[in-house]
Amino acid sequence: MTWIKKLKTSLKAYLFLAPFLAVFSAMVIYPIGSGVQLSMYGQRGARMWYIGWENYQRILSDSLFWNSFKVPLFLLLVQVPLMLILAVIISFMFETRKNGGALYRFIYYLPYTIPGIVSGLVWSYIFSDSMSPLRPILDAIGYGSLLTRENVPGILLVMILWQFTGYTAFIMYSSLIAIPREYAEAAQLDGAAHWQIALRIKLPLLKDPLITLFIFNAIGAMQIFNEPWMLRDLVVLPTNYTPTMYIYNSAFAQGRFTYAAAMGIILAVLTCLVSLYVLRTASKLILDRHS
């Protein structure tokens, strides 16, 4: 009878999960499977034929594809850590702010609610040579054009920090206020200052949300598309400026859908490997610290 009860319990659980599993299978698993299948074909116009792993072999020697990872790598190494540091600082400011705290949280969160296309248009206006409100200041100091190809990584850094730092800080703040007050109160009784409580007690307890946010932002850095795509109308960018731009141009500008599908699969695998590396490294550091 015990196994019958377990079977009934499992069936009830799967019945509750069935709507999610159906949508997840239709919207995630099936497209991934179709993409893998499509990547196994060659293409010329509307005609396609099975070629196995040839697309993947071509990608391994495609310098345009691998050169497109320079900007995501810059964002991964610079933008993601910088944003997490700023988000932690802002979240501690939220915690200490008693009067008007809700208003400040709303102001910091507001940029995240603006669609990426709209924010791209706004920042394109700010950095444009002819319409920029910064133009009089730049002319006064003798600075030339802001929007050049060399400056685009820095501009992308500003755009992404502006849009996502407040949202990241809001998540950090939610984790921060969930920390039991007893920890801070015990430390205060021992004579610890506020900054010591923040750095030595509360910050180590935020390691789990920090790891999660690092992974999510690393995925965003690897798959960046909207921001450089909006800037390309104001500054000439190569078709392979980012991996996603190269995949998009290969599919819709050049009609190489099967080759683009193979590149998309490789990008997904690389993103998963980066996430797995971060998880394993963080877990190892945590275990070493507790051992």
FENNOR-V263828 format. One line per field, one symbol per residue. psi: psi as a letter, one per 40 degrees, with the letter a starting at -180 (. if undefined). Layout:
BEGIN
psi=???
END
This chain:
BEGIN
psi=ddddddddddddddddedddddddddedddddddddddeeiiihbehiihebedddddddegdddddeeddddddddddddddddddddddddddehdheddddddddddddehidddddddddddeiddeheeddddddefiahdgiddeddddddddddddeddddddddddddeehhdddddddddeeiiddddddeddddeeddddddddddddddddfhddddddeeedihiidfdidddddddddddefgddddddddddddddddddddddddddddddddde.
END
